[in-house]
Amino acid sequence: MRLTRFTDLALRVLMRLAVAEAELPTTREVAAAMEVPYTHAAKVVARLQHLGLVEARRGRGGGLRLTAAGRAAPVGGIVRELEGAGDVVECEGATPCPLRGACVLRGALRRAQEAFFAALDPLTVDDLVAAPTGPLLLGISGRPPSGPAGRPAGP
Protein backbone atom coordinates (compact mmCIF):
# COMPACT_ATOMS: atom_id res chain seq x y z
CA MET A 1 0.00 0.00 0.00
CA ARG A 2 1.31 3.41 -0.89
CA LEU A 3 -0.09 6.69 0.37
CA THR A 4 -0.82 9.51 -2.03
CA ARG A 5 1.40 12.57 -1.83
CA PHE A 6 -1.64 14.47 -0.54
CA THR A 7 -2.07 12.14 2.44
CA ASP A 8 1.67 12.13 3.13
CA LEU A 9 1.76 15.91 3.17
CA ALA A 10 -1.39 16.09 5.33
CA LEU A 11 0.22 13.86 7.96
CA ARG A 12 3.41 15.92 7.90
CA VAL A 13 1.41 19.17 8.26
CA LEU A 14 -0.47 17.72 11.24
CA MET A 15 2.82 16.66 12.81
CA ARG A 16 4.34 20.10 12.23
CA LEU A 17 1.35 21.79 13.83
CA ALA A 18 1.42 19.36 16.76
CA VAL A 19 4.81 20.73 17.82
CA ALA A 20 3.93 24.38 17.13
CA GLU A 21 2.74 24.96 20.75
CA ALA A 22 1.87 28.69 21.11
CA GLU A 23 3.27 29.53 17.68
CA LEU A 24 0.70 29.92 14.88
CA PRO A 25 2.58 29.21 11.64
CA THR A 26 1.03 30.32 8.37
CA THR A 27 0.34 27.97 5.50
CA ARG A 28 3.24 29.57 3.65
CA GLU A 29 5.60 28.92 6.58
CA VAL A 30 4.46 25.30 6.86
CA ALA A 31 4.93 24.84 3.12
CA ALA A 32 8.47 26.25 3.35
CA ALA A 33 9.33 24.04 6.33
CA MET A 34 8.00 20.96 4.51
CA GLU A 35 9.67 22.05 1.26
CA VAL A 36 6.48 21.78 -0.80
CA PRO A 37 4.72 24.28 -3.06
CA TYR A 38 2.42 26.68 -1.25
CA THR A 39 -0.53 25.69 -3.45
CA HIS A 40 -0.21 22.03 -2.40
CA ALA A 41 0.02 22.97 1.27
CA ALA A 42 -3.00 25.28 0.93
CA LYS A 43 -5.13 22.46 -0.51
CA VAL A 44 -4.06 20.11 2.27
CA VAL A 45 -4.75 22.71 4.97
CA ALA A 46 -8.20 23.39 3.50
CA ARG A 47 -9.06 19.68 3.64
CA LEU A 48 -7.72 19.30 7.18
CA GLN A 49 -9.73 22.35 8.20
CA HIS A 50 -12.87 20.84 6.61
CA LEU A 51 -12.26 17.65 8.65
CA GLY A 52 -12.03 19.70 11.85
CA LEU A 53 -8.41 18.78 12.49
CA VAL A 54 -6.93 22.23 11.89
CA GLU A 55 -8.12 25.77 12.63
CA ALA A 56 -7.00 28.60 10.38
CA ARG A 57 -7.19 32.25 11.40
CA ARG A 58 -6.68 35.05 8.93
CA GLY A 59 -5.08 38.42 9.46
CA ARG A 60 -2.69 39.79 12.02
CA GLY A 61 -1.99 37.22 14.72
CA GLY A 62 -3.47 34.53 12.51
CA GLY A 63 -2.09 31.22 11.44
CA LEU A 64 -2.72 27.52 11.75
CA ARG A 65 -3.44 25.55 14.88
CA LEU A 66 -4.09 21.87 15.45
CA THR A 67 -7.47 21.35 17.13
CA ALA A 68 -7.97 19.07 20.14
CA ALA A 69 -9.72 16.65 17.77
CA GLY A 70 -6.69 16.83 15.50
CA ARG A 71 -4.31 15.94 18.34
CA ALA A 72 -6.37 12.93 19.40
CA ALA A 73 -7.37 11.76 15.92
CA PRO A 74 -6.40 8.18 15.07
CA VAL A 75 -3.91 8.18 12.22
CA GLY A 76 -5.73 5.25 10.59
CA GLY A 77 -8.96 7.28 10.49
CA ILE A 78 -7.20 10.26 8.97
CA VAL A 79 -5.59 8.10 6.30
CA ARG A 80 -8.90 6.34 5.53
CA GLU A 81 -10.61 9.72 5.14
CA LEU A 82 -7.90 11.19 2.91
CA GLU A 83 -7.25 8.10 0.81
CA GLY A 84 -10.93 7.30 0.27
CA ALA A 85 -12.60 3.94 -0.02
CA GLY A 86 -11.09 3.02 -3.37
CA ASP A 87 -9.74 -0.42 -4.17
CA VAL A 88 -6.01 -1.10 -4.23
CA VAL A 89 -6.35 -2.29 -7.83
CA GLU A 90 -8.79 -1.06 -10.44
CA CYS A 91 -11.02 -3.92 -11.53
CA GLU A 92 -13.86 -1.90 -13.08
CA GLY A 93 -12.01 0.83 -15.01
CA ALA A 94 -12.25 1.69 -18.71
CA THR A 95 -11.13 -1.85 -19.51
CA PRO A 96 -12.73 -4.03 -16.82
CA CYS A 97 -10.76 -7.05 -15.68
CA PRO A 98 -12.21 -10.26 -17.11
CA LEU A 99 -11.62 -12.00 -13.76
CA ARG A 100 -13.60 -9.48 -11.69
CA GLY A 101 -16.62 -11.77 -11.19
CA ALA A 102 -14.62 -14.65 -9.70
CA CYS A 103 -11.44 -13.03 -8.43
CA VAL A 104 -10.12 -13.91 -4.99
CA LEU A 105 -7.33 -11.35 -5.22
CA ARG A 106 -9.63 -8.30 -5.01
CA GLY A 107 -11.06 -9.39 -1.64
CA ALA A 108 -7.62 -10.27 -0.31
CA LEU A 109 -6.26 -6.87 -1.31
CA ARG A 110 -9.24 -5.14 0.33
CA ARG A 111 -8.55 -7.04 3.59
CA ALA A 112 -4.84 -6.16 3.34
CA GLN A 113 -5.74 -2.49 2.84
CA GLU A 114 -7.97 -2.55 5.94
CA ALA A 115 -5.18 -4.26 7.92
CA PHE A 116 -2.86 -1.43 6.84
CA PHE A 117 -5.32 1.18 8.14
CA ALA A 118 -5.98 -0.85 11.31
CA ALA A 119 -2.25 -0.90 12.08
CA LEU A 120 -2.37 2.92 12.12
CA ASP A 121 -5.54 3.16 14.25
CA PRO A 122 -3.81 2.95 17.67
CA LEU A 123 -1.59 5.93 16.81
CA THR A 124 -2.71 9.52 17.30
CA VAL A 125 -1.13 12.66 15.87
CA ASP A 126 0.36 13.33 19.32
CA ASP A 127 1.97 9.86 19.22
CA LEU A 128 3.62 10.74 15.91
CA VAL A 129 5.48 13.68 17.44
CA ALA A 130 6.80 11.95 20.54
CA ALA A 131 10.60 11.90 20.84
CA PRO A 132 12.68 11.66 18.73
CA THR A 133 10.39 13.03 16.00
CA GLY A 134 9.05 16.12 17.82
CA PRO A 135 12.46 17.66 18.55
CA LEU A 136 13.52 17.01 14.95
CA LEU A 137 10.38 18.76 13.67
CA LEU A 138 11.19 21.76 15.84
CA GLY A 139 14.65 21.89 14.27
CA ILE A 140 13.16 21.79 10.77
CA SER A 141 10.82 24.64 11.60
CA GLY A 142 13.74 26.85 12.51
CA ARG A 143 13.06 26.78 16.25
CA PRO A 144 15.67 25.21 18.53
CA PRO A 145 14.47 22.08 20.38
CA SER A 146 13.68 22.77 24.03
CA GLY A 147 15.41 21.09 26.89
CA PRO A 148 14.12 20.93 30.49
CA ALA A 149 12.14 23.96 31.67
CA GLY A 150 11.87 25.28 28.10
CA ARG A 151 15.59 26.08 27.82
CA PRO A 152 17.28 25.40 24.49
CA ALA A 153 18.83 21.93 24.43
CA GLY A 154 22.52 21.45 23.83
CA PRO A 155 25.83 22.58 25.30
C-alpha positions as CSV (number, residue, x, y, z in Angstrom):
1,M,0.0,0.0,0.0
2,R,1.3,3.4,-0.9
3,L,-0.1,6.7,0.4
4,T,-0.8,9.5,-2.0
5,R,1.4,12.6,-1.8
6,F,-1.6,14.5,-0.5
7,T,-2.1,12.1,2.4
8,D,1.7,12.1,3.1
9,L,1.8,15.9,3.2
10,A,-1.4,16.1,5.3
11,L,0.2,13.9,8.0
12,R,3.4,15.9,7.9
13,V,1.4,19.2,8.3
14,L,-0.5,17.7,11.2
15,M,2.8,16.7,12.8
16,R,4.3,20.1,12.2
17,L,1.4,21.8,13.8
18,A,1.4,19.4,16.8
19,V,4.8,20.7,17.8
20,A,3.9,24.4,17.1
21,E,2.7,25.0,20.7
22,A,1.9,28.7,21.1
23,E,3.3,29.5,17.7
24,L,0.7,29.9,14.9
25,P,2.6,29.2,11.6
26,T,1.0,30.3,8.4
27,T,0.3,28.0,5.5
28,R,3.2,29.6,3.7
29,E,5.6,28.9,6.6
30,V,4.5,25.3,6.9
31,A,4.9,24.8,3.1
32,A,8.5,26.2,3.4
33,A,9.3,24.0,6.3
34,M,8.0,21.0,4.5
35,E,9.7,22.1,1.3
36,V,6.5,21.8,-0.8
37,P,4.7,24.3,-3.1
38,Y,2.4,26.7,-1.3
39,T,-0.5,25.7,-3.5
40,H,-0.2,22.0,-2.4
41,A,0.0,23.0,1.3
42,A,-3.0,25.3,0.9
43,K,-5.1,22.5,-0.5
44,V,-4.1,20.1,2.3
45,V,-4.8,22.7,5.0
46,A,-8.2,23.4,3.5
47,R,-9.1,19.7,3.6
48,L,-7.7,19.3,7.2
49,Q,-9.7,22.3,8.2
50,H,-12.9,20.8,6.6
51,L,-12.3,17.6,8.6
52,G,-12.0,19.7,11.9
53,L,-8.4,18.8,12.5
54,V,-6.9,22.2,11.9
55,E,-8.1,25.8,12.6
56,A,-7.0,28.6,10.4
57,R,-7.2,32.3,11.4
58,R,-6.7,35.1,8.9
59,G,-5.1,38.4,9.5
60,R,-2.7,39.8,12.0
61,G,-2.0,37.2,14.7
62,G,-3.5,34.5,12.5
63,G,-2.1,31.2,11.4
64,L,-2.7,27.5,11.8
65,R,-3.4,25.5,14.9
66,L,-4.1,21.9,15.5
67,T,-7.5,21.3,17.1
68,A,-8.0,19.1,20.1
69,A,-9.7,16.6,17.8
70,G,-6.7,16.8,15.5
71,R,-4.3,15.9,18.3
72,A,-6.4,12.9,19.4
73,A,-7.4,11.8,15.9
74,P,-6.4,8.2,15.1
75,V,-3.9,8.2,12.2
76,G,-5.7,5.3,10.6
77,G,-9.0,7.3,10.5
78,I,-7.2,10.3,9.0
79,V,-5.6,8.1,6.3
80,R,-8.9,6.3,5.5
81,E,-10.6,9.7,5.1
82,L,-7.9,11.2,2.9
83,E,-7.3,8.1,0.8
84,G,-10.9,7.3,0.3
85,A,-12.6,3.9,0.0
86,G,-11.1,3.0,-3.4
87,D,-9.7,-0.4,-4.2
88,V,-6.0,-1.1,-4.2
89,V,-6.4,-2.3,-7.8
90,E,-8.8,-1.1,-10.4
91,C,-11.0,-3.9,-11.5
92,E,-13.9,-1.9,-13.1
93,G,-12.0,0.8,-15.0
94,A,-12.3,1.7,-18.7
95,T,-11.1,-1.8,-19.5
96,P,-12.7,-4.0,-16.8
97,C,-10.8,-7.1,-15.7
98,P,-12.2,-10.3,-17.1
99,L,-11.6,-12.0,-13.8
100,R,-13.6,-9.5,-11.7
101,G,-16.6,-11.8,-11.2
102,A,-14.6,-14.7,-9.7
103,C,-11.4,-13.0,-8.4
104,V,-10.1,-13.9,-5.0
105,L,-7.3,-11.3,-5.2
106,R,-9.6,-8.3,-5.0
107,G,-11.1,-9.4,-1.6
108,A,-7.6,-10.3,-0.3
109,L,-6.3,-6.9,-1.3
110,R,-9.2,-5.1,0.3
111,R,-8.5,-7.0,3.6
112,A,-4.8,-6.2,3.3
113,Q,-5.7,-2.5,2.8
114,E,-8.0,-2.5,5.9
115,A,-5.2,-4.3,7.9
116,F,-2.9,-1.4,6.8
117,F,-5.3,1.2,8.1
118,A,-6.0,-0.8,11.3
119,A,-2.2,-0.9,12.1
120,L,-2.4,2.9,12.1
121,D,-5.5,3.2,14.3
122,P,-3.8,2.9,17.7
123,L,-1.6,5.9,16.8
124,T,-2.7,9.5,17.3
125,V,-1.1,12.7,15.9
126,D,0.4,13.3,19.3
127,D,2.0,9.9,19.2
128,L,3.6,10.7,15.9
129,V,5.5,13.7,17.4
130,A,6.8,11.9,20.5
131,A,10.6,11.9,20.8
132,P,12.7,11.7,18.7
133,T,10.4,13.0,16.0
134,G,9.1,16.1,17.8
135,P,12.5,17.7,18.5
136,L,13.5,17.0,14.9
137,L,10.4,18.8,13.7
138,L,11.2,21.8,15.8
139,G,14.6,21.9,14.3
140,I,13.2,21.8,10.8
141,S,10.8,24.6,11.6
142,G,13.7,26.9,12.5
143,R,13.1,26.8,16.2
144,P,15.7,25.2,18.5
145,P,14.5,22.1,20.4
146,S,13.7,22.8,24.0
147,G,15.4,21.1,26.9
148,P,14.1,20.9,30.5
149,A,12.1,24.0,31.7
150,G,11.9,25.3,28.1
151,R,15.6,26.1,27.8
152,P,17.3,25.4,24.5
153,A,18.8,21.9,24.4
154,G,22.5,21.4,23.8
155,P,25.8,22.6,25.3
